[in-house]
Amino acid sequence: IRREGWPKDRPDYLYFRLYKENCDTGEAVSSIARCVGRSVKQFTFAGTKDKRAATVQQICAHRLPADQLRRTVLHRLWDKRLRICALEYRKDRLRLGQLR
């Protein structure tokens, strides 16, 4: 089976908003990475948020198809404390401390 390459006209980074309750950012990103079958190293975020609160945070994933991330919400291991929205591709990676 041959894997198709990344489309040349698609930016390399998928940004999305992560809404999370009562879990820290590292735990949330690790859970998402496990469900999509990727390394946690392919995800970046601009800082951490309070574990004991409901927070929204920008996350960036390298060459992760948006439809694959959307399907992941249905995965049996998906953490129900997490929600995702506002998926969009961008050409530059999110850097630590970078806020919009």
VOPAGU-2260 file (C-alpha; in pm, 1 decimal, decimal comma):
REM VOPAGU-2260
SITE   aa  ch    i         X         Y         Z
SITE  ILE   A    0       0,0       0,0       0,0
SITE  ARG   A    1     141,0     335,2    -102,2
SITE  ARG   A    2      68,3     637,1     114,7
SITE  GLU   A    3     -25,4     950,4     -71,1
SITE  GLY   A    4     199,5    1249,6     -14,0
SITE  TRP   A    5      96,0    1578,9     140,1
SITE  PRO   A    6     -77,8    1801,5    -119,2
SITE  LYS   A    7     164,3    2063,5    -253,1
SITE  ASP   A    8     -98,4    2338,1    -240,1
SITE  ARG   A    9    -192,4    2272,4     125,8
SITE  PRO   A   10      -3,7    2456,7     403,2
SITE  ASP   A   11     191,2    2225,7     638,0
SITE  TYR   A   12      24,0    2318,8     966,2
SITE  LEU   A   13    -328,2    2255,3    1089,1
SITE  TYR   A   14    -438,8    2499,4    1358,2
SITE  PHE   A   15    -738,1    2431,3    1579,1
SITE  ARG   A   16    -895,0    2556,7    1898,3
SITE  LEU   A   17    -899,9    2315,6    2187,4
SITE  TYR   A   18   -1162,5    2357,3    2458,3
SITE  LYS   A   19   -1072,7    2155,0    2764,3
SITE  GLU   A   20   -1201,3    2107,4    3116,2
SITE  ASN   A   21   -1008,5    1981,3    3419,3
SITE  CYS   A   22    -698,0    1857,7    3237,5
SITE  ASP   A   23    -368,3    2024,3    3156,3
SITE  THR   A   24    -251,1    2105,8    2805,9
SITE  GLY   A   25      12,6    1831,5    2789,0
SITE  GLU   A   26    -238,2    1568,1    2894,8
SITE  ALA   A   27    -492,2    1693,4    2638,1
SITE  VAL   A   28    -240,9    1701,8    2350,5
SITE  SER   A   29    -109,6    1355,0    2442,9
SITE  SER   A   30    -464,1    1219,7    2433,2
SITE  ILE   A   31    -531,2    1373,2    2089,9
SITE  ALA   A   32    -196,0    1246,2    1954,1
SITE  ARG   A   33    -273,2     893,4    2074,9
SITE  CYS   A   34    -616,8     897,9    1908,0
SITE  VAL   A   35    -481,5    1017,4    1570,4
SITE  GLY   A   36    -184,0     781,6    1586,5
SITE  ARG   A   37      79,2    1054,1    1581,4
SITE  SER   A   38     370,2    1153,5    1800,1
SITE  VAL   A   39     300,6    1426,8    2053,6
SITE  LYS   A   40     608,9    1600,3    1904,6
SITE  GLN   A   41     403,6    1685,8    1594,1
SITE  PHE   A   42     181,6    1915,6    1803,0
SITE  THR   A   43     271,1    2260,3    1934,3
SITE  PHE   A   44      90,3    2509,0    2154,6
SITE  ALA   A   45     164,2    2860,2    2283,7
SITE  GLY   A   46     194,3    2794,0    2656,1
SITE  THR   A   47      -2,6    2595,6    2911,0
SITE  LYS   A   48    -337,3    2660,2    3075,3
SITE  ASP   A   49    -478,2    2596,8    3420,6
SITE  LYS   A   50    -560,6    2231,7    3483,3
SITE  ARG   A   51    -854,4    2309,7    3712,5
SITE  ALA   A   52   -1046,6    2531,9    3473,8
SITE  ALA   A   53   -1236,9    2534,3    3147,5
SITE  THR   A   54    -999,6    2690,7    2892,7
SITE  VAL   A   55    -965,9    2745,3    2517,7
SITE  GLN   A   56    -625,9    2717,3    2355,9
SITE  GLN   A   57    -476,1    2733,3    2007,7
SITE  ILE   A   58    -302,0    2410,2    1900,0
SITE  CYS   A   59     -99,4    2340,8    1585,3
SITE  ALA   A   60     -30,8    2001,7    1424,7
SITE  HIS   A   61     222,9    1927,6    1150,2
SITE  ARG   A   62      71,1    1776,6     835,0
SITE  LEU   A   63    -238,9    1638,4    1003,7
SITE  PRO   A   64    -539,2    1626,2     767,3
SITE  ALA   A   65    -837,0    1815,7     910,6
SITE  ASP   A   66   -1078,9    1533,2     824,7
SITE  GLN   A   67    -861,9    1286,3    1020,1
SITE  LEU   A   68    -874,6    1512,6    1327,5
SITE  ARG   A   69   -1252,7    1555,6    1291,9
SITE  ARG   A   70   -1302,8    1176,3    1276,8
SITE  THR   A   71   -1084,6    1131,5    1584,2
SITE  VAL   A   72   -1356,2    1282,1    1804,7
SITE  LEU   A   73   -1547,8     956,9    1746,8
SITE  HIS   A   74   -1252,5     740,4    1859,1
SITE  ARG   A   75   -1332,0     518,7    2158,2
SITE  LEU   A   76   -1031,4     658,5    2348,1
SITE  TRP   A   77   -1126,7    1024,2    2286,3
SITE  ASP   A   78   -1124,2    1220,0    2614,4
SITE  LYS   A   79   -1476,3    1357,2    2665,8
SITE  ARG   A   80   -1335,3    1661,7    2847,6
SITE  LEU   A   81   -1195,2    1786,4    2513,4
SITE  ARG   A   82   -1362,3    1961,1    2220,9
SITE  ILE   A   83   -1210,1    2099,6    1901,3
SITE  CYS   A   84   -1324,1    2369,4    1658,5
SITE  ALA   A   85   -1200,5    2633,1    1411,2
SITE  LEU   A   86    -972,4    2407,4    1205,2
SITE  GLU   A   87    -760,1    2589,0     946,3
SITE  TYR   A   88    -434,1    2534,8     758,7
SITE  ARG   A   89    -147,1    2784,1     785,4
SITE  LYS   A   90     203,5    2789,5     644,0
SITE  ASP   A   91     387,7    2871,0     968,4
SITE  ARG   A   92     421,5    2667,7    1287,4
SITE  LEU   A   93     284,1    2801,1    1616,6
SITE  ARG   A   94     568,2    2902,9    1847,1
SITE  LEU   A   95     583,4    2901,7    2225,4
SITE  GLY   A   96     451,8    3232,5    2359,0
SITE  GLN   A   97     295,3    3330,5    2025,8
SITE  LEU   A   98     -52,1    3469,8    2085,4
SITE  ARG   A   99    -305,9    3619,6    1845,4
